Amino acid sequence: VPENRDRIVVVGAGHAAGQLVASLRGEGFAGDITLIGEEPVHPYQRPPLSKQYLAGELSGDRLLFRPADFYRKNAVQIRLGCRAIGIDRDARTVTLEGGERIGYSGLALATGARVRPLPVEGHDLAGVFYLRTIDDVNRIRARLETARAVVIIGGGFIGLEVAAVMAKLGKRVTVLEMQDRLMPRVVSPTVSEFYREAHARHGVRVVTGAQVSALAGTNGEVRAVACAGGEECAADLVVIGIGVIPNTVLAQSAGLACDNGIVVDEFASTSDPRVVAAGDCTNHPSAWAGRRLRLESVQNALDQSKIAAATLCDKRRPYREVPWFWSDQYDLKLQMVGLSQGFDREIVRGAIGEGRFSVFYFRGERLLAVDSISRPADHMVSRRLLGAGVAVTPEQAGDPDFELKSLL
Ligand code: ADP
């Protein structure tokens, strides 16, 4: 029977896992820590993958969450290229592919999310890619050397960031978005429209209401994307960015409660008190939003991991952070804080025409969220205002001479 006293096993090697091991040592945990990662690389930051790394402006080691010797210095056993395939919660062991079992006193699941597949004919042609891992981007970059016509399926953050990089590299770029506007899941129509125009200015063709029906190829290489209605769009490189699915299979097979993510409480505990979960894979109660959320963000991965590590060290602190996100496209910096769903009034601060503005979303008198475009000071003050629950009126938000900082 594997030894399972005083050892925390972390499954996953993304942002959440990297932060978890750092926070466990930060909280004073002195037992063993084993981190199990499926990818053959140390935990790294994913956001630059669709931005500077794709553009060739950042080297692979600059992506690392912590330098590789951080794990040695902190006595973290790191098992890379290694898949956890089972959890026995009674015996308190994790089974690895190959059969090895590792005992634990505490277990952290930071299994993240995987790309949502596009189940159409031709999805497996050469030249068709998803974008989630460093390996995905390395393969896209290799293809870029010869590709000229790029079609991107999905007009969310990933798709649009890739479109911006490809346009800057001089490719002919088309974005096919299923909904009637860009980034429909996260931003308002005002912001969607602004980005549609920005992409058009950079020569990117955006098609909304697109229904991809098949990918066509010649000799196993992608040649075009076919849409319902008969339109065909020539392509020698296709990137699919149509969202992600939380990785819950391991948790589910261990009998942990899952429902659009691994269900955790505000302390990041799963339905088993010895098991915590953090990051993209969780469905968690947000004290701030007053409802359950599943977030795909660095902010959530980092903040929830700190809570999860504290819980494993018997220091219970509830998760209360305000969600925030960002996206870089061209020289436009989009920063979002809060959740705008359900707003009934929007107030623009700054000038949309100059490409530097913020949109404040209200429901009744309550400020729900702020999207800032190249106005980082608005974003930072909004984070503090929303975090502290300070009331802001629509008049204050819209008055460029009113100092929002003075409300803090
Ligand atoms: P990601 O993080 O991959 O960018 P998002 O959810 O932000 O994920 O964006 C995904 C986008 O892809 C959404 O705007 C969604 O409407 C769009 N989408 C989903 N399925 C399809 C599809 N089959 N064809 C084109 N667009 C799609």
Residues whose N, C-alpha, C, O or C-beta is under 5 A from the ligand:
A	BS01	ADP	I153 G154 G155 G156 F157 I158 G159 L176 E177 M178 Q179 M183 P184 R185 A210 V212 G241 I242 G243 V244
